[in-house]
Amino acid sequence: MLHRSVGFVRIGDKKALKKAIKLRNELGKEMWGKFWRRLLKDPYLMTRLPHSLEPRIIFKPRPTKNEPDRKDECYIAAWRNYDEDGKLIYKSVVCSIKKHGRLGAYTKTKKALLEANKENLEILEFMGRLNSIALK
């Protein structure tokens, strides 16, 4: 957090507002580089970005008659989209480690997460929330 005084009491409200906006834009451009304009135009961008693009391991219940408490280890990739009305849609890809193998399940769910967030990959990498590993 950064606080700066522009001296609005001495120079007046209008001049102080212009000075504060100019200072904000200079500092924002210095800190965010080419992403600064995008952050200004989209006030909810930071709240929509994921904290991590790593799939999680869950234990999904798969009961059988012989084993009613049986659980299957799976990777899950979960993300959110918005439809044209602005409603939130939750989407996910679940991949069984037993069926696909640990690496196969991880790769499949990781690709799904990268595809879902493809328009934000550059800013996520800039923020340090994405390791630049190319999956094939």
TIFIZA-302987 format. One record per atom (N, C-alpha, C): residue in three letters; atom name; x, y, z. Coordinates in Angstrom, 1 decimal. Last residue first. Layout:
<atom Ala,CA,<X,Y,Z>>
...
//
This chain:
<atom Lys,N,<2.4,-30.1,-23.5>>
<atom Lys,CA,<2.2,-30.5,-24.9>>
<atom Lys,C,<1.1,-31.6,-24.9>>
<atom Leu,N,<2.9,-27.2,-21.6>>
<atom Leu,CA,<2.4,-28.5,-21.6>>
<atom Leu,C,<2.1,-28.9,-23.1>>
<atom Ala,N,<5.4,-25.1,-20.4>>
<atom Ala,CA,<4.7,-25.5,-21.6>>
<atom Ala,C,<4.2,-26.9,-21.5>>
<atom Ile,N,<5.4,-23.1,-17.7>>
<atom Ile,CA,<5.8,-24.4,-18.1>>
<atom Ile,C,<4.9,-24.8,-19.3>>
<atom Ser,N,<5.8,-20.6,-15.9>>
<atom Ser,CA,<5.7,-20.7,-17.4>>
<atom Ser,C,<6.3,-22.1,-17.8>>
<atom Asn,N,<3.6,-20.5,-13.2>>
<atom Asn,CA,<5.0,-20.9,-13.7>>
<atom Asn,C,<4.9,-21.1,-15.2>>
<atom Leu,N,<1.7,-17.9,-12.0>>
<atom Leu,CA,<1.8,-19.0,-13.0>>
<atom Leu,C,<3.2,-19.2,-13.3>>
<atom Arg,N,<1.7,-15.8,-10.3>>
<atom Arg,CA,<0.8,-16.9,-10.0>>
<atom Arg,C,<0.8,-18.0,-11.0>>
<atom Gly,N,<3.2,-13.6,-10.9>>
<atom Gly,CA,<3.9,-14.7,-10.2>>
<atom Gly,C,<3.0,-15.8,-9.8>>
<atom Met,N,<2.3,-11.5,-12.4>>
<atom Met,CA,<2.0,-11.5,-10.9>>
<atom Met,C,<2.7,-12.6,-10.2>>
<atom Phe,N,<3.0,-12.4,-14.9>>
<atom Phe,CA,<3.6,-11.2,-14.4>>
<atom Phe,C,<3.4,-11.1,-12.9>>
<atom Glu,N,<1.2,-14.6,-15.1>>
<atom Glu,CA,<2.7,-14.8,-15.1>>
<atom Glu,C,<3.4,-13.6,-14.6>>
<atom Leu,N,<-1.2,-13.2,-15.2>>
<atom Leu,CA,<-0.9,-14.1,-14.1>>
<atom Leu,C,<0.6,-14.4,-14.0>>
<atom Ile,N,<-0.9,-11.8,-17.6>>
<atom Ile,CA,<-1.0,-11.0,-16.3>>
<atom Ile,C,<-0.7,-11.9,-15.1>>
<atom Glu,N,<-0.9,-13.9,-19.4>>
<atom Glu,CA,<0.2,-13.0,-19.3>>
<atom Glu,C,<0.2,-12.2,-18.0>>
<atom Leu,N,<-3.4,-15.3,-19.0>>
<atom Leu,CA,<-2.1,-15.9,-18.7>>
<atom Leu,C,<-1.0,-15.0,-18.6>>
<atom Asn,N,<-6.0,-14.5,-19.6>>
<atom Asn,CA,<-5.3,-13.9,-18.4>>
<atom Asn,C,<-3.9,-14.4,-18.1>>
<atom Glu,N,<-6.9,-16.0,-21.6>>
<atom Glu,CA,<-6.8,-14.5,-21.9>>
<atom Glu,C,<-6.1,-13.8,-20.7>>
<atom Lys,N,<-6.9,-18.6,-20.6>>
<atom Lys,CA,<-6.0,-18.3,-21.6>>
<atom Lys,C,<-5.9,-16.7,-21.9>>
<atom Asn,N,<-8.3,-20.1,-18.7>>
<atom Asn,CA,<-7.7,-18.8,-18.3>>
<atom Asn,C,<-6.8,-18.2,-19.3>>
<atom Ala,N,<-9.0,-22.4,-19.9>>
<atom Ala,CA,<-10.1,-21.6,-19.3>>
<atom Ala,C,<-9.6,-20.2,-19.0>>
<atom Glu,N,<-6.5,-23.5,-20.5>>
<atom Glu,CA,<-7.5,-23.1,-21.6>>
<atom Glu,C,<-8.6,-22.2,-21.1>>
<atom Leu,N,<-5.5,-24.0,-18.0>>
<atom Leu,CA,<-4.8,-23.1,-18.8>>
<atom Leu,C,<-5.7,-22.6,-20.0>>
<atom Leu,N,<-7.4,-26.0,-17.1>>
<atom Leu,CA,<-7.2,-24.7,-16.4>>
<atom Leu,C,<-6.6,-23.6,-17.2>>
<atom Ala,N,<-6.9,-28.0,-19.0>>
<atom Ala,CA,<-8.2,-27.4,-18.9>>
<atom Ala,C,<-8.2,-26.1,-18.2>>
<atom Lys,N,<-4.2,-28.6,-18.4>>
<atom Lys,CA,<-4.6,-28.1,-19.7>>
<atom Lys,C,<-5.9,-27.4,-19.7>>
<atom Lys,N,<-4.6,-29.7,-15.9>>
<atom Lys,CA,<-3.8,-28.5,-16.0>>
<atom Lys,C,<-4.1,-27.8,-17.4>>
<atom Thr,N,<-6.0,-32.0,-16.5>>
<atom Thr,CA,<-6.7,-31.0,-15.7>>
<atom Thr,C,<-5.9,-29.7,-15.8>>
<atom Lys,N,<-4.1,-33.4,-18.0>>
<atom Lys,CA,<-5.4,-33.2,-18.5>>
<atom Lys,C,<-6.1,-32.0,-17.8>>
<atom Thr,N,<-1.9,-33.6,-16.2>>
<atom Thr,CA,<-1.8,-32.9,-17.5>>
<atom Thr,C,<-3.1,-32.5,-18.1>>
<atom Tyr,N,<-3.0,-35.2,-14.1>>
<atom Tyr,CA,<-2.5,-33.9,-13.9>>
<atom Tyr,C,<-2.5,-33.0,-15.2>>
<atom Ala,N,<-3.5,-37.6,-15.5>>
<atom Ala,CA,<-4.6,-36.8,-14.9>>
<atom Ala,C,<-4.2,-35.4,-14.6>>
<atom Gly,N,<-0.9,-38.3,-16.3>>
<atom Gly,CA,<-1.9,-38.1,-17.3>>
<atom Gly,C,<-3.1,-37.3,-16.7>>
<atom Leu,N,<0.4,-38.6,-13.8>>
<atom Leu,CA,<0.9,-37.6,-14.7>>
<atom Leu,C,<-0.2,-37.3,-15.8>>
<atom Arg,N,<-1.1,-40.8,-12.6>>
<atom Arg,CA,<-0.9,-39.5,-11.9>>
<atom Arg,C,<-0.5,-38.4,-12.9>>
<atom Gly,N,<-3.6,-42.4,-14.7>>
<atom Gly,CA,<-2.2,-42.3,-14.1>>
<atom Gly,C,<-2.0,-40.9,-13.5>>
<atom His,N,<-6.2,-42.7,-15.4>>
<atom His,CA,<-5.3,-42.0,-16.3>>
<atom His,C,<-3.9,-42.0,-15.9>>
<atom Lys,N,<-7.4,-44.2,-13.2>>
<atom Lys,CA,<-7.7,-44.5,-14.6>>
<atom Lys,C,<-6.7,-43.9,-15.6>>
<atom Lys,N,<-6.4,-43.1,-10.9>>
<atom Lys,CA,<-6.4,-44.6,-11.1>>
<atom Lys,C,<-6.6,-44.9,-12.6>>
<atom Ile,N,<-7.0,-40.5,-11.1>>
<atom Ile,CA,<-5.6,-40.9,-11.1>>
<atom Ile,C,<-5.4,-42.4,-11.4>>
<atom Ser,N,<-9.6,-39.1,-12.9>>
<atom Ser,CA,<-9.2,-40.1,-12.0>>
<atom Ser,C,<-7.7,-40.5,-12.2>>
<atom Cys,N,<-10.5,-35.8,-13.1>>
<atom Cys,CA,<-9.8,-36.8,-13.8>>
<atom Cys,C,<-9.2,-37.8,-12.8>>
<atom Val,N,<-12.8,-33.3,-13.8>>
<atom Val,CA,<-12.3,-34.2,-12.8>>
<atom Val,C,<-11.7,-35.4,-13.5>>
<atom Val,N,<-13.3,-29.9,-14.4>>
<atom Val,CA,<-12.9,-31.2,-15.0>>
<atom Val,C,<-12.3,-32.1,-13.9>>
<atom Ser,N,<-15.9,-27.5,-14.2>>
<atom Ser,CA,<-14.8,-28.3,-13.6>>
<atom Ser,C,<-14.5,-29.5,-14.5>>
<atom Lys,N,<-17.5,-24.3,-13.7>>
<atom Lys,CA,<-17.2,-25.5,-14.5>>
<atom Lys,C,<-16.0,-26.2,-13.9>>
<atom Tyr,N,<-20.2,-22.2,-12.8>>
<atom Tyr,CA,<-19.1,-23.0,-12.3>>
<atom Tyr,C,<-18.8,-24.2,-13.3>>
<atom Ile,N,<-21.2,-19.1,-13.8>>
<atom Ile,CA,<-21.3,-20.5,-14.2>>
<atom Ile,C,<-20.0,-21.2,-13.7>>
<atom Leu,N,<-23.0,-16.2,-12.9>>
<atom Leu,CA,<-21.8,-17.0,-12.7>>
<atom Leu,C,<-22.1,-18.5,-13.1>>
<atom Lys,N,<-24.5,-13.9,-15.3>>
<atom Lys,CA,<-24.6,-14.9,-14.2>>
<atom Lys,C,<-23.3,-15.8,-14.1>>
<atom Gly,N,<-24.5,-12.1,-17.3>>
<atom Gly,CA,<-23.7,-11.8,-16.2>>
<atom Gly,C,<-23.8,-12.8,-15.0>>
<atom Asp,N,<-25.7,-12.9,-19.6>>
<atom Asp,CA,<-26.5,-12.1,-18.6>>
<atom Asp,C,<-25.7,-11.7,-17.4>>
<atom Glu,N,<-23.8,-14.4,-20.9>>
<atom Glu,CA,<-24.1,-13.1,-21.4>>
<atom Glu,C,<-24.9,-12.2,-20.5>>
<atom Asp,N,<-21.9,-15.9,-18.1>>
<atom Asp,CA,<-22.7,-16.0,-19.3>>
<atom Asp,C,<-23.0,-14.5,-19.8>>
<atom Tyr,N,<-18.7,-16.4,-16.8>>
<atom Tyr,CA,<-19.9,-15.6,-16.8>>
<atom Tyr,C,<-20.6,-15.7,-18.1>>
<atom Asn,N,<-17.0,-19.0,-15.0>>
<atom Asn,CA,<-17.2,-18.2,-16.2>>
<atom Asn,C,<-18.5,-17.4,-16.0>>
<atom Arg,N,<-14.5,-20.5,-13.0>>
<atom Arg,CA,<-15.8,-19.8,-13.1>>
<atom Arg,C,<-15.8,-19.0,-14.4>>
<atom Trp,N,<-13.1,-23.8,-12.3>>
<atom Trp,CA,<-13.0,-22.4,-12.7>>
<atom Trp,C,<-14.4,-21.8,-12.8>>
<atom Ala,N,<-11.1,-26.6,-11.4>>
<atom Ala,CA,<-12.4,-25.8,-11.2>>
<atom Ala,C,<-12.1,-24.4,-11.6>>
<atom Ala,N,<-9.9,-29.7,-11.7>>
<atom Ala,CA,<-9.6,-28.3,-12.2>>
<atom Ala,C,<-11.0,-27.6,-12.2>>
<atom Ile,N,<-8.7,-32.3,-9.8>>
<atom Ile,CA,<-9.9,-31.5,-10.2>>
<atom Ile,C,<-9.4,-30.1,-10.6>>
<atom Tyr,N,<-7.7,-35.7,-9.7>>
<atom Tyr,CA,<-7.3,-34.3,-9.8>>
<atom Tyr,C,<-8.6,-33.6,-10.3>>
<atom Cys,N,<-8.6,-38.3,-7.3>>
<atom Cys,CA,<-8.7,-37.6,-8.6>>
<atom Cys,C,<-8.1,-36.2,-8.5>>
<atom Glu,N,<-9.0,-41.4,-5.8>>
<atom Glu,CA,<-8.2,-40.2,-5.8>>
<atom Glu,C,<-8.2,-39.6,-7.2>>
<atom Asp,N,<-12.1,-42.6,-4.6>>
<atom Asp,CA,<-11.1,-42.6,-5.7>>
<atom Asp,C,<-10.3,-41.3,-5.7>>
<atom Lys,N,<-13.2,-44.6,-1.9>>
<atom Lys,CA,<-13.0,-43.2,-2.5>>
<atom Lys,C,<-11.9,-43.4,-3.5>>
<atom Arg,N,<-15.7,-46.6,-0.3>>
<atom Arg,CA,<-14.6,-46.5,-1.2>>
<atom Arg,C,<-14.5,-45.1,-1.8>>
<atom Asp,N,<-17.6,-47.4,1.5>>
<atom Asp,CA,<-16.9,-46.2,1.8>>
<atom Asp,C,<-15.7,-45.9,0.9>>
<atom Pro,N,<-18.7,-49.8,0.5>>
<atom Pro,CA,<-19.6,-48.6,0.5>>
<atom Pro,C,<-18.8,-47.3,0.8>>
<atom Glu,N,<-17.7,-52.3,-1.1>>
<atom Glu,CA,<-17.0,-51.3,-0.3>>
<atom Glu,C,<-17.8,-50.0,-0.4>>
<atom Asn,N,<-19.6,-53.9,-2.3>>
<atom Asn,CA,<-18.6,-54.5,-1.4>>
<atom Asn,C,<-17.9,-53.5,-0.5>>
<atom Lys,N,<-21.0,-52.1,-3.8>>
<atom Lys,CA,<-21.8,-52.9,-2.8>>
<atom Lys,C,<-20.8,-53.5,-1.8>>
<atom Thr,N,<-19.2,-49.0,-3.9>>
<atom Thr,CA,<-19.7,-50.3,-4.5>>
<atom Thr,C,<-20.4,-51.0,-3.4>>
<atom Pro,N,<-18.7,-45.5,-4.3>>
<atom Pro,CA,<-19.1,-46.6,-3.5>>
<atom Pro,C,<-19.5,-47.8,-4.4>>
<atom Arg,N,<-16.7,-43.2,-4.6>>
<atom Arg,CA,<-17.1,-44.2,-5.6>>
<atom Arg,C,<-17.6,-45.5,-4.9>>
<atom Pro,N,<-16.0,-39.9,-3.8>>
<atom Pro,CA,<-16.7,-41.1,-3.4>>
<atom Pro,C,<-17.1,-42.0,-4.6>>
<atom Lys,N,<-12.9,-38.5,-4.4>>
<atom Lys,CA,<-14.2,-38.6,-4.9>>
<atom Lys,C,<-14.9,-39.9,-4.4>>
<atom Phe,N,<-10.6,-36.6,-3.1>>
<atom Phe,CA,<-11.0,-38.0,-3.0>>
<atom Phe,C,<-12.5,-38.1,-3.2>>
<atom Ile,N,<-8.5,-34.4,-5.0>>
<atom Ile,CA,<-9.6,-34.7,-4.2>>
<atom Ile,C,<-9.9,-36.2,-4.1>>
<atom Ile,N,<-5.9,-32.2,-5.7>>
<atom Ile,CA,<-6.3,-33.6,-5.5>>
<atom Ile,C,<-7.5,-33.7,-4.6>>
<atom Arg,N,<-6.1,-29.5,-8.1>>
<atom Arg,CA,<-6.1,-30.0,-6.7>>
<atom Arg,C,<-6.4,-31.5,-6.7>>
<atom Pro,N,<-4.1,-27.8,-10.5>>
<atom Pro,CA,<-5.2,-28.7,-10.2>>
<atom Pro,C,<-5.0,-29.2,-8.7>>
<atom Glu,N,<-3.0,-24.4,-10.5>>
<atom Glu,CA,<-2.7,-25.8,-10.2>>
<atom Glu,C,<-3.9,-26.6,-9.9>>
<atom Leu,N,<-3.1,-21.7,-10.7>>
<atom Leu,CA,<-3.5,-22.5,-11.8>>
<atom Leu,C,<-3.1,-23.9,-11.7>>
<atom Ser,N,<-4.3,-19.6,-8.1>>
<atom Ser,CA,<-3.4,-20.5,-8.6>>
<atom Ser,C,<-4.0,-21.3,-9.8>>
<atom His,N,<-6.2,-17.6,-7.8>>
<atom His,CA,<-5.0,-17.5,-7.0>>
<atom His,C,<-3.9,-18.4,-7.5>>
<atom Pro,N,<-7.7,-16.2,-10.8>>
<atom Pro,CA,<-7.5,-17.3,-9.9>>
<atom Pro,C,<-6.2,-17.1,-9.0>>
<atom Leu,N,<-9.4,-13.1,-11.1>>
<atom Leu,CA,<-8.2,-13.9,-11.4>>
<atom Leu,C,<-8.1,-15.0,-10.4>>
<atom Arg,N,<-11.5,-11.5,-10.2>>
<atom Arg,CA,<-11.8,-12.7,-11.1>>
<atom Arg,C,<-10.6,-13.6,-11.3>>
<atom Thr,N,<-10.4,-9.4,-8.9>>
<atom Thr,CA,<-11.2,-10.4,-8.1>>
<atom Thr,C,<-11.5,-11.6,-8.9>>
<atom Met,N,<-9.1,-8.0,-10.9>>
<atom Met,CA,<-8.3,-8.7,-9.8>>
<atom Met,C,<-9.1,-9.7,-9.0>>
<atom Leu,N,<-11.2,-7.0,-12.4>>
<atom Leu,CA,<-10.3,-8.0,-13.0>>
<atom Leu,C,<-9.5,-8.7,-11.9>>
<atom Tyr,N,<-13.0,-5.1,-11.8>>
<atom Tyr,CA,<-13.2,-6.4,-11.1>>
<atom Tyr,C,<-12.2,-7.5,-11.6>>
<atom Pro,N,<-12.5,-2.8,-13.4>>
<atom Pro,CA,<-12.3,-2.7,-11.9>>
<atom Pro,C,<-12.4,-4.1,-11.2>>
<atom Asp,N,<-11.0,-2.3,-16.2>>
<atom Asp,CA,<-11.8,-3.4,-15.6>>
<atom Asp,C,<-11.6,-3.4,-14.1>>
<atom Lys,N,<-9.4,-0.1,-16.7>>
<atom Lys,CA,<-10.6,-0.2,-17.4>>
<atom Lys,C,<-11.5,-1.3,-16.8>>
<atom Leu,N,<-7.1,-0.5,-15.0>>
<atom Leu,CA,<-8.0,0.7,-14.8>>
<atom Leu,C,<-9.4,0.5,-15.5>>
<atom Leu,N,<-6.1,-2.8,-16.0>>
<atom Leu,CA,<-6.5,-2.8,-14.6>>
<atom Leu,C,<-7.4,-1.6,-14.4>>
<atom Arg,N,<-5.4,-1.9,-18.6>>
<atom Arg,CA,<-6.4,-3.0,-18.5>>
<atom Arg,C,<-6.9,-3.0,-17.0>>
<atom Arg,N,<-3.4,-0.1,-18.0>>
<atom Arg,CA,<-4.6,0.4,-18.7>>
<atom Arg,C,<-5.7,-0.7,-18.5>>
<atom Trp,N,<-1.4,-1.9,-16.9>>
<atom Trp,CA,<-2.0,-0.8,-16.1>>
<atom Trp,C,<-3.3,-0.3,-16.7>>
<atom Phe,N,<0.1,-3.7,-18.3>>
<atom Phe,CA,<-1.2,-4.1,-17.8>>
<atom Phe,C,<-2.0,-3.0,-17.1>>
<atom Lys,N,<2.6,-2.8,-18.8>>
<atom Lys,CA,<1.6,-2.7,-19.9>>
<atom Lys,C,<0.2,-3.2,-19.5>>
<atom Gly,N,<3.3,-1.8,-15.5>>
<atom Gly,CA,<3.7,-1.9,-16.9>>
<atom Gly,C,<2.6,-1.8,-17.9>>
<atom Trp,N,<2.8,-1.7,-12.8>>
<atom Trp,CA,<2.1,-2.8,-13.6>>
<atom Trp,C,<2.5,-2.8,-15.0>>
<atom Met,N,<4.5,0.3,-11.7>>
<atom Met,CA,<4.4,-1.0,-11.0>>
<atom Met,C,<3.8,-2.1,-11.9>>
<atom Glu,N,<4.4,2.4,-13.6>>
<atom Glu,CA,<5.7,1.9,-13.1>>
<atom Glu,C,<5.6,0.5,-12.5>>
<atom Lys,N,<1.7,2.8,-13.8>>
<atom Lys,CA,<2.4,2.4,-15.0>>
<atom Lys,C,<3.8,1.8,-14.6>>
<atom Gly,N,<1.1,3.6,-11.2>>
<atom Gly,CA,<0.5,2.4,-11.7>>
<atom Gly,C,<1.3,1.9,-12.9>>
<atom Leu,N,<2.6,6.1,-11.0>>
<atom Leu,CA,<2.9,4.9,-10.2>>
<atom Leu,C,<2.4,3.6,-10.7>>
<atom Glu,N,<1.2,7.5,-13.0>>
<atom Glu,CA,<2.6,7.3,-13.1>>
<atom Glu,C,<3.1,6.1,-12.3>>
<atom Asn,N,<-1.5,7.5,-12.1>>
<atom Asn,CA,<-1.1,6.8,-13.4>>
<atom Asn,C,<0.4,6.6,-13.5>>
<atom Arg,N,<-1.2,8.9,-9.6>>
<atom Arg,CA,<-1.7,7.5,-9.7>>
<atom Arg,C,<-1.3,6.8,-11.0>>
<atom Leu,N,<-0.4,11.4,-10.6>>
<atom Leu,CA,<0.5,10.6,-9.8>>
<atom Leu,C,<0.1,9.1,-9.7>>
<atom Lys,N,<-2.7,12.1,-12.0>>
<atom Lys,CA,<-1.5,12.0,-12.7>>
<atom Lys,C,<-0.4,11.1,-11.9>>
<atom Ile,N,<-4.5,12.1,-9.8>>
<atom Ile,CA,<-4.7,11.2,-10.9>>
<atom Ile,C,<-3.4,11.0,-11.8>>
<atom Ala,N,<-3.4,14.2,-8.3>>
<atom Ala,CA,<-3.5,12.9,-7.7>>
<atom Ala,C,<-3.7,11.8,-8.8>>
<atom Lys,N,<-3.7,16.4,-10.0>>
<atom Lys,CA,<-2.3,16.0,-9.6>>
<atom Lys,C,<-2.3,14.5,-9.1>>
<atom Lys,N,<-6.4,16.5,-10.2>>
<atom Lys,CA,<-5.6,16.3,-11.4>>
<atom Lys,C,<-4.3,15.8,-11.1>>
<atom Leu,N,<-7.0,17.1,-7.5>>
<atom Leu,CA,<-7.5,15.9,-8.1>>
<atom Leu,C,<-6.7,15.5,-9.4>>
<atom Ala,N,<-5.7,19.5,-7.1>>
<atom Ala,CA,<-5.3,18.4,-6.4>>
<atom Ala,C,<-5.8,17.1,-7.0>>
<atom Lys,N,<-7.3,21.1,-8.8>>
<atom Lys,CA,<-5.9,20.9,-9.1>>
<atom Lys,C,<-5.3,19.7,-8.4>>
<atom Lys,N,<-9.7,20.9,-7.4>>
<atom Lys,CA,<-9.6,20.5,-8.8>>
<atom Lys,C,<-8.2,20.2,-9.2>>
<atom Asp,N,<-9.2,21.8,-4.7>>
<atom Asp,CA,<-9.7,20.5,-5.0>>
<atom Asp,C,<-9.5,20.0,-6.4>>
<atom Gly,N,<-6.1,23.5,-3.8>>
<atom Gly,CA,<-7.5,23.4,-4.2>>
<atom Gly,C,<-7.9,22.1,-4.7>>
<atom Ile,N,<-3.6,23.8,-2.7>>
<atom Ile,CA,<-3.7,24.1,-4.1>>
<atom Ile,C,<-5.2,24.0,-4.6>>
<atom Arg,N,<-3.9,23.4,0.1>>
<atom Arg,CA,<-3.2,24.5,-0.3>>
<atom Arg,C,<-3.5,24.8,-1.8>>
<atom Val,N,<-5.4,21.0,0.3>>
<atom Val,CA,<-5.8,22.2,1.1>>
<atom Val,C,<-5.1,23.5,0.5>>
<atom Phe,N,<-4.0,19.1,-1.2>>
<atom Phe,CA,<-5.3,19.7,-1.7>>
<atom Phe,C,<-5.7,20.9,-0.9>>
<atom Gly,N,<-1.5,17.7,-1.3>>
<atom Gly,CA,<-1.6,19.0,-0.7>>
<atom Gly,C,<-2.9,19.8,-1.3>>
<atom Val,N,<-1.0,15.1,-1.9>>
<atom Val,CA,<-0.9,16.0,-3.0>>
<atom Val,C,<-1.1,17.5,-2.5>>
<atom Ser,N,<0.6,12.4,-0.4>>
<atom Ser,CA,<-0.1,13.6,-0.2>>
<atom Ser,C,<0.1,14.5,-1.3>>
<atom Arg,N,<0.4,8.9,-0.7>>
<atom Arg,CA,<1.1,10.1,-1.0>>
<atom Arg,C,<0.1,11.3,-0.8>>
<atom His,N,<0.9,5.5,0.1>>
<atom His,CA,<0.1,6.7,0.4>>
<atom His,C,<1.0,7.9,0.0>>
<atom Leu,N,<0.5,2.2,-0.8>>
<atom Leu,CA,<1.3,3.4,-1.0>>
<atom Leu,C,<0.5,4.6,-0.7>>
<atom Met,N,<0.9,-1.2,0.0>>
<atom Met,CA,<0.0,0.0,0.0>>
<atom Met,C,<0.9,1.2,0.0>>
//
